[in-house]
């Protein structure tokens, strides 16, 4: 059985030692923000003009041609929001959390009112990590979005949180594992999943996993994706276990 793997791991000391990568990332962020600004300004003008035309011509909002325009505006605006989300300066605020309880709360809140079959498997207790809960929640829901899109009405998402051995820098890790019973991916697709703007979804924007990767990197963690065509996908988010105090500490 050939299972494909794709791992994205940021260097442990990137923000201090790897100056070229930091400069490249900052340059790309500035370029993306400039692009977002250039798109948003004329987009606001288009949206305003369409609204005026509706009033002047007494057109209904559900008119088919106007609906196409409104839908396109909404999609572009959502894309711009993702660009801003990807490029905005981030100053994480870390607190010590029980990662198992956190994952359960996020999943139950996010999937609870959706028609999605999911279940929790192994959920180890007393695993604590230092996390920015806003960034970590966004990373988690991005992965859940992909899992939901992958499964059909008979599919299922399974989740677990468990401890595993890490690296020399972070010997103990908490692994959040999200698996779906969707169609899986071939090796060619898997190699591109962290490429900005690459997507296999009809209405996708190709930034969800890029943002997730960046947010997990802020936590000194890593993301790994395992998938095989017709056999589902498994995403593993690894975070260093905390050895600090309740609201801080060191790693």
N, C-alpha and C positions, 0 to 999 in steps of 0.2 A: 504494500500500500504506500503510494507516494503522497505524502502530505507536504504541501509547500509552506515555507516559512518566510516571513518578512519582518525583520526587526529594525526598529529605529531607536538608537540610543544616543543621547547627547553626551559629549565628553564631560566628565565629572567637574572639571575646573574651567569650563568654557568661558564663563563670565569673567574669569580672572586671567587665565593663561593664554587662551587661544584668541589672540587679538585679531588676526585676519578674519576669522569666522564672525566675530562680533561686528566688525566693520562692515562685512558683507551683508549680514542680517539687518543692520541699521540702515544701510543704503537701500536694500530691497524694501524695507518698511517705509522709508521716506518716499520711494517711487510709488508704492502701492497707495499710500495716503494721497499723493498728488493726483493719481489717477482717479481715486474715489472722489476727491474734490471736484475734478473736472467733469465727472459724470453727474454728480449730484446737483450742481448749479443749473445746468441746462435742463435736467430732468424736472426740477422744481418748476421751471418756466413752462415746460410742456404740460405738466399736471395742472398748473394754474390756468393755462389757456384752454385746456379741455373742459375744465370746470366752467369757465366763462361761456364757452360754446354751448354747453348743456343748458345754461340759463337763457342765453340769447335765443337759441333755437327751440327752447322748450322741449328738449329731448329727454327721454326717460333713461335712467341709469342702466336699465337692463337691456337697452338697445344693443343688438349683437355686435355692431361695429365698435360702439363705445366700450363695450365690455372687453373686447380684445385689447383696446388701447389701455384701459384701466388695469387689466391683468398684466400686460407687458410692463407698465410703469411700476406696479407692485413688485414684480419679479426683479426688475433692475434695482429698485430701491432696497430690496432684501439683499441682493448681491453686494451693493455698496455698504450696507450695514455689516456684512461679513468682512469686507475689506477693512473697515474701521476697527472691527473686533480683532482682526489679525494684526493690525499695525499699531494699535494704540499703546502708549507706554504703560507698562504694567509694574506695579510695586506690590508684590504679594504680601498679604498679612497672614502669617502662619499661626495657627493654634493647634494644640494637641487634641486629636479626635479619635474616637473608637471607630476604626474604618469599617468594621462589619455593620455596626448600627447605622452609620452614615449611609452606606450603600443601600441597605434595606429601606431606609426612609426615603431616599431619592427615588429608588425604583418604584416603591409603592405609590408615592405621590405622582410620579411621571406616567406610570403605566396603569395605575389603579382605575382610571376612568376611560381607558381605551380598551377596545376589543382585542386584547392580546393575551395569548396563553404564555405564562411565564411561571418559573418556580425557582426557589432557592435550594441549592444543594449544600455543600459543605460551607458553613459560616463559622470560622474559628472565632472564639471569644477573646477579648482582652488583647487585641492587636491595635496598637496606637501608632499613628503617624502624625507628623507635622504637616498641616495642609492649609491652603487658602480655600475655604469651603466654596466660595463663588466660582473660582477657576476649576476646582475639582468637580463640582457639580456640572459645569458646562462640558467638561471633557467627558464625563460619564454619560450625559444625555446625548451628546453627539454620537457616541458609540451605540447607544440604545436606538437612536433614530435609524442608523444604518441597519441594525438588526431587525427593527420593525418593518423597514422597507423590503428586507430580504425574504421574510417569511410570508406564507399565504395564510388563509383563515384556519388551516389545519396545522400550521407550523408552531414552533415553540421556542422561547428564549429561556436559557438556564443560566443561573448566576451562582458564583461561589467566591468566597474570600478565604484565603489560606496563607500560611507562612511558608516561606521557602528560603533556601540558602542563596545569598546574593553574590556580590563581588568583593574584592579586597577592600574597596572604599566603603561599601555598605554591605556587610556580611549577612544581615538579616533583612528580608524584604516581605512586604505584604502584597500578595497578588490578587487583583480583582479580575476574575475570569468571566467573560460574557460570551456565550456560545449560542448560535442560532442554527435552525434546521433548514436554512435557505439553500439556494442553488450552488453556493460556493463560488470560487473564482479560479480561473486557470492561472498558470504561472505568469503569463504576459500581463494580465490585469493586475495581479498581486504586486508586481514590480513597480506599478505606477500609482498605487493608492495614496502615497504621500506626496505626489506631485501636485502643486497648486493648480486648481481649475480642471484637473482630470476627474471625470465622473462617468459612471455608466447609467445614471438615472436620467430620465427624460427631462425632469425639472430640477436636476441637481446643479450645484454650483462648484463642487469640487474643492471646498475649503474646510469641511467639517473635521476630517482626520488631520489636516495640517494644523488647525487650531488645537485639536486634542493633543497632538504631538508636542506643540509648543508649551501648552499648559502643564503637561506631565513633566516636560523637561525643567520647568521652573521648580518642580518638586524633587529634582535630582533623580527622577525615575525614568522609566522606559516603556515603550509600547511595542508589543509583538503581535503579529497577526498570522494565524495558521488557517489555511483554507485548502480545499480540494474540490474540484469541479463536481457538482451534483452531490456533495457531501457536507455542505454547511461551512460555517466560518466560526473561528474562535479568536477573540481579542483578549489579550492579557495586558493589564496595566500594572506594572510593578512600582511600588513606592517603598522607600527606605523606612524601616521601623524606627520609631522615635525612642531615644533614651533620655529625653529632656523632661522638663516639668510640665505641668498641666497647660500652661499658656506660653510655652516657649521651649528653651533648651537648645541643645546642639545635636548635630547629626554626626 
